Amino acid sequence: MSLALVLVEPAGPLNVGSVARLCANFGIAQLRLVAPRCDHRGPEARLMAVHGGALLDSALLFPDLAAALADCRRVVATSGRIEQEGLPLSPANEALAWLRQDRSPALGALVFGREDRGLSNDELLLAGRVVRLSTDAAYSSLNLSHAVAICLHELQQLDEDGGMTGTAAMAGMATAAADDAPEPCPRAALEAALADAEALLLEVGFLYPHTAHARMAKLRGLLQRAQVTDAEVALLRGMVRQLRWAAQQRTP
Ligand code: SAH
């Protein structure tokens, strides 16, 4: 599996350049930028990228995080926040081992947030796992490029240890325990199913415009935790399609 590193609205060209260098250092295939707030190809970014300049040139740009993740099946997001609203945090080595388990040719994604306010809860809900790197509790927020460096080094260790790392390696346990688990569907398929479901649930009066966002966020969280497969997401869409058809038969 190859990996895309995604930066959401990075504001510091020095940070983006440092991250491009890290991508080259750790063999990351692709840099994806969501609505960057700086010149990612300018002199400051290049100064820090050094031999990673090609990653800046080939970086793909997206208008929002959902678009950047559309073709990805496994997504790990990172957060420096201590308090998480209802989103379970995973230990870094467990989440990164899960990311590495993808056997499909599909891209996995590792997502980092804005320097000033990180990722929103809605953005964190697009990930299969959320990681907070442990720090001193008094100051949990790392510099963006430092957080990237720690995660990529952890991934490198996982590759070198053959799926075993840290305490798991010491205990002789493979972290890639669920190796035969089916692949989650691409994010775009899940979003399309959720959009279908939301439209139907509004039509039948289960959702109201003012409740739709919060309730759909709960449903998105549920489906993310379940890591639904291609076949399961097709089943959900089929159910929604049939329910819409049945509801339309009843309306005079
Ligand atoms: N207060 C912000 C910090 C932003 S730092 C927040 O809410 O997260 C910019 C980015 O660096 C974060 O969005 C996250 O991707 C990463 N980061 C910073 N500290 C981190 C930590 N302790 N663990 C994991 N990622 C971290």
Residues whose N, C-alpha, C, O or C-beta is under 5 A from the ligand:
A	BS01	SAH	T78 S79 G80 R81 V111 F112 G113 R114 E115 D116 R117 G118 L119 V131 R132 L133 T135 S140 S141 L142 N143 L144 A147
